[in-house]
Amino acid sequence: MGSLRIRYLFLTVGACLLVGCGGRGDRPELGTVTGTVFLDDKPLADTWVMFNPTSGRTSLARTNKDGKYELLYLEGIKGANIGSHKVVITAYNEDEIEEMKSGSNEPAKEPIPAQYNSKTTLTEEVKAGKNVIDFHLDSK
């Protein structure tokens, strides 16, 4: 009788693994988001891009040397929640700011204007599927 239960358990676990039992969990539907960030028409490298939905988890990315980014919802999971987002583009994340503060009494100088980060005016709509969203920022 115990052997039958063990076989049933292995079959159930195996079936779950094959069909992805619980793979999505409570994760909402996501849209992939890629794009390029420009400041004064020049690609902006090593910059954080954060999409903050009206409800749910923030997705983020760091631009490469060419200013290109691809949002991550979770480590290894690309995308962002479907719907409206406030967008923050900043040179430093919170950990980097804390690290800079510990080495100096001077506050970190954000080279990107406040209307794109601490006082962001940027909003974007993420749709199901692929989204290409470029940002053309102005330093003035």
N, C-alpha and C positions, 0 to 999 in steps of 0.2 A: 504494500500500500504506500509506504514512504517513497519507494522508487518511482511510482506513478506521479506523486506530487512533485518530485524533483524534476522529472521529465517535463511536466506541465509548466513548471516555473521556468526552465530553460527555454521552452518553446515560446512562452509569453515574452520573456526578455529578448530573445532572438527576434521575434516579430516586431517588437517595439524598436529595436535597433535598425531593422530593415526599413521600416516605414517612417522612422524619425519620431517615434513616440515622445512627446514632450519637447521636441526640438525647438519649437517657437515659443513655448511657454506662454507668458502673458505679453509677449512682444507685439506691438501694433504693426499694422501694415506700413512698410517703409518705401520711400522713393530714393533712388540713388541721386546724389548731387555732386557734380564736378564743376569746375570753372577756373577762372584766373582772376587774381586781384591785381589791379593797377593803381598806382599813386602817381598823379600827374602824367599819365600815359606811359609809365614805366612799370614793368612787372615788379611786384612787391614780394621779396623772398623772406623766408623764415618768419611768417606772420600767422597768428592764430585766427581762424575763422570759426565762429560758434553760431549755430542755429538754435535758438531758444523757442520751442513751441509754446502755444498758449497753455497747454497741459502736456506733461510727459517729460521724457529725458532729452537733455541737450545733446546735439550731435556736434562734433568738432573735427577740425583738420588743421594741419600746419602746411603752409605753402612751401613749395620747393624753390630752387634757385630761379626758376622761370615764372614764379608767382602762381603756379597751378596747385589746386587742392582737390581732395576727394574726402567728403565727410564720412566719419565713422560714428555709428550709433553705439556700438560696444566694441571692445577689442576684437578684431577679426570679422566684424559685421558692419558692412558698409550701408550708409543711408541715413535718412532722417524721417521723422514722423510726417505723415501726409497732413497738409494743412498750413496755416499761417504761422510764420516765425518772425521774431525780432532777431536781427543779425548783429553780431558784435565782431569787429575786426580790430585786433590789438597786437602790439608787438610782443607783449609779455603775458604769460598766464599767471595765476595767483602764486604758484610755487616759485616761479622765477622772480616775482616782485619781492616775496618774503626773503629769498636768498640774497637779493641785492640789498635789501634793507639791513640784513644782519651784517653786511660788510661795510656799511656806510650809514651816516646820519642823514644823507641826502635822499629825498624821495626819488623813485624811479621816474625818469623822464619819458613819457609816452610820445614817440615821434608821430603817431597817427592822430589826427584831430579828434577831439572828444565826440563830435557828432557821429562818429563811426564806432565808438566803444562806450565810454562811461555815460554819454548822453546820446546814445545811438538813435538815429532817425531811420535806420535801414529796416525794411520789412520785405519778406519774400514769401511766396506761396510754393510749397512743395507738392507736386502731383505724383500719382502712382507712376512707376516706370522711371525712365531716365530724365534727369533735369540738368541742364547746363546753365549755370548762373554765374555770370561774370560781374565783377564790381569795379567801377571806374571812380576812384576816390580822388578828391581834390585837396591839396594841402592847405588851401586858403580858406 
